[in-house]
Amino acid sequence: MSTTAAPSRLHTARAGVQRFGTFLSGMIMPNIGAFIAWGLITALFIEKGYIPIGALGGFGKDAAGVPYVGLVGPMITYLLPLLIAYTGGKAVYDVRGGVVGAIGTMGVIIGAGIPMFIGAMIMGPLGGWTMKKLDAIWTHKIRPGFEMLINNFSAGIWGALLALVGFYAISPVVVYLTERASDGVHFLVDSNLLPLTSILIEPAKVLFLNNAINHGVLTPLGIQQSLDSGKSILFLLEANPGPGLGVLLAYSFFGKGAAKASAPGAAIIHFLGGIHEIYFPYVLMKPILILATIGGGMTGIATLAITQSGLVAPAAPGSILAVLAQTARGSYFGVILSVLLACTVSFVIASVILRTSKDKGEGDLAAATTQMEGMKGKKSMASSLLVGGGTAGGVALATDIKNIVFACDAGMGSSAMGASVLRNKIKAAGHGDVKVTNAAIANLTDTYDLVVVHQDLALRAGQKTPSAQLVTVDNFMGSPKYDEIVALLDEQAANGYGEAPTAGDVAPSPAADAVTAPAAGTTRPAQVLRRESVVLAGAAGDMSGAIDEAGRLLKDAGAVDDAYIASMHERERSVSTYMGNFLAIPHGTNEAKDHIQSSAVTFARYAQPIDWNGKPVKFVVGIAGKGKEHLGILAKIAKVFGDKEQVAQLESAATVDEILDILGKVNA
């Protein structure tokens, strides 16, 4: 019993650390571009930079004797922490959580007087979580028409209170913790013990615990150190590509089989592309090679310490190009030398291990990659790059796909529309055993083989379904990814997975949309699209006006109230309802379903295309579905707008009757 319990507890603990690390990196990684921008501005314009400019670098005074503020200080003190806080709060409670988290973080920033990255990583999620809990108290208890007033003031009041808490309570604690952590780093540096961190960092990388260490601790401390001295060694403790490159080169010269054949290509991807996980399976095939990466890591860190070299900002991904782009002035020799020596030591140790072992590294690379994915908890990029997993125009092959879900924020409009289009394509290709459903992201479970989601929602969907393959789209009606998924299923059937297409399955059956039909016993209103809900010449001139027009038509039809119309705007701020083929389907959020009195559809056509978040829209179809009625409605709309000839007929229709002849299927 004890023999099996220990690995289970270890796996659970590792998974917990991985989730924590993923959450931390989820706040840092989306903002790496901002860190890079700050690093470039710092390297160029500070007093010791390549192009010293006082007004930009923040040194010197203007003609009136007023000290320059510059870009460097405000960006590191305010912009970067607030971006981190907003991202963390948004991950917990969408945009509303992000805003409240950023407000609370401002109190920590002002209270501390120094860049507050750790404070931001605390206050951002805290603000989002507490706002979510507060909203839950009065959800569905607000009188219609007062929702926006209550929501805005509750967020403002709670954000202000959190800013005060951050100023008086959180900032002193975070300053103390930051100083102690900084003292620990200085102790390791002064005692020449910093290279020993590789004993933890290198195995952590292979176990996918690196995000918790790198982006959770090293990056915030490194930024503080870089602000004080213009550079930090901490940015290269984990990101140095030398140790991994050494292992891959050793396999290239002394390995055997698939490992030897694939190692050179993997080395290029690792070193230039910065995809470090590509070398993890090579270590997992022969775990003793972790000694090579530890030796290389220690050598690289020691070289940086001796030469007093570092980077001005994080290098992400860990490509040599990113490393050189962030190298501090005067540190190029030390940084390049650290990469070369780290690679050399790792190569020598790995070569000795491979040459003196009976197993020359000809282990099962596919099995090692699968093992790595099991530890990572989701599909790995290395699976297609190393194992040669089939791809279909950018969608990598996953084994035995039976259950596909199309996810969106509310699980209503866009996901139902996309699911209908994809379902018809899959059935037309003869893959009748593949189930396609749609769901709200909040309701996703990690039980699907493949998840299709709008690109703006990929992060949230990935957190809910870490084991599934993720495909992102930006066009719900005609995304080329749908054809790639069908090709993937064709390849899957050809390889012996799933059910091969048959001649009788070429055309979709009459039950092709059975999943989207109303449940037995339910009755759909006879007229969900009425004559008075069809507008041939829309009056709106922009996206907001078009949403209002669609909402007003739904309200006039007795289907929704003002709160639902407000939620249509909220939904659009979260993710676009643009569907492709000049169509947008604005609809409310998942939380607004209670504000739907009956199912209804509206149609408005615009002579001049409306700019819909950068996409041209000529047709705006408003929809409100009671219960699950919207699924069947959307399936029929999808069939119409999936046919370019019918779209052209809608564009040229001169009367309401012509429109109803084409869209009248929604009333069936």
Sequence and secondary structure as in RCSB ss.txt:
>XXXX:A:sequence
MSTTAAPSRLHTARAGVQRFGTFLSGMIMPNIGAFIAWGLITALFIEKGYIPIGALGGFGKDAAGVPYVGLVGPM
ITYLLPLLIAYTGGKAVYDVRGGVVGAIGTMGVIIGAGIPMFIGAMIMGPLGGWTMKKLDAIWTHKIRPGFEMLI
NNFSAGIWGALLALVGFYAISPVVVYLTERASDGVHFLVDSNLLPLTSILIEPAKVLFLNNAINHGVLTPLGIQQ
SLDSGKSILFLLEANPGPGLGVLLAYSFFGKGAAKASAPGAAIIHFLGGIHEIYFPYVLMKPILILATIGGGMTG
IATLAITQSGLVAPAAPGSILAVLAQTARGSYFGVILSVLLACTVSFVIASVILRTSKDKGEGDLAAATTQMEGM
KGKKSMASSLLVGGGTAGGVALATDIKNIVFACDAGMGSSAMGASVLRNKIKAAGHGDVKVTNAAIANLTDTYDL
VVVHQDLALRAGQKTPSAQLVTVDNFMGSPKYDEIVALLDEQAANGYGEAPTAGDVAPSPAADAVTAPAAGTTRP
AQVLRRESVVLAGAAGDMSGAIDEAGRLLKDAGAVDDAYIASMHERERSVSTYMGNFLAIPHGTNEAKDHIQSSA
VTFARYAQPIDWNGKPVKFVVGIAGKGKEHLGILAKIAKVFGDKEQVAQLESAATVDEILDILGKVNA
>XXXX:A:secstr
 HHHHHHHHHHHHHHHHHHHHHHHHHHHGGGHHHHHHHHHHHHHHSTTSSS  HHHHT SB TTS B  TTHHHI
IIIIHHHHHHHHHHHHHHHHHHHHHHHHHHHHHHHHH S  HHHHHHHHHHHHHHHHHHHHHHTT S TT HHHH
HHHHHHHHHHHHHHHIIIIIHHHHHHHHHHHHHHHHHHHHTT GGGGHHHHHHHHHTT HHHHIIIIIHHHHHHH
HHHHS BGGGHHHH SHHHHHHHHHHHHH  HHHHHHHHHHHHIIIII  GGGGHHHHHHSGGGHHHHHHHHHHH
HHHHHHHT  BSS  SS  HHHHHHTB TT HHHHHHHHHHHHHHHHHHHHHHHHHSSS S S HHHHHHHHHHH
HTS  HHHHHHS   EETTEE  SS  EEEEEESSSSHHHHHHHHHHHHHHHHTT TT EEEEEEGGG  TT SE
EEEEGGGHHHHHHH TTSEEEEES TTT HHHHHHHHHHHHHHHTT S    GGGSS  TTTTGGGS  TT    
S SEEEEEEESS    SHHHHHHHHHHHHHHTTSB HHHHHHHHHHHHHS  EEETTEE     GGGGGGB S E
EEEEEEEEEEEETTEEEEEEEEEE STTHHHHHHHHHHHHHT HHHHHHHHH  SHHHHHHHHGGGG 
